Amino acid sequence: MKLVLSSPFYRSCFEWKAVALALYQVGEGGL
């Protein structure tokens, strides 16, 4: 499990989702 969590692909995917969620929340708050 640790190997999967430390995988660059998994990390980039997780970070992309986190950034997308943050941008969505900012957009909702701004509008």
Secondary structure in CASP SS format (residue, H / E / C, confidence):
PFRMAT SS
TARGET T0000
AUTHOR 0000-0000-0000
METHOD secondary structure of the structure
MODEL  1
M C 1.00
K H 1.00
L H 1.00
V H 1.00
L H 1.00
S C 1.00
S C 1.00
P H 1.00
F H 1.00
Y H 1.00
R H 1.00
S H 1.00
C H 1.00
F H 1.00
E H 1.00
W H 1.00
K H 1.00
A H 1.00
V H 1.00
A H 1.00
L H 1.00
A H 1.00
L H 1.00
Y H 1.00
Q H 1.00
V H 1.00
G H 1.00
E H 1.00
G H 1.00
G H 1.00
L C 1.00
END
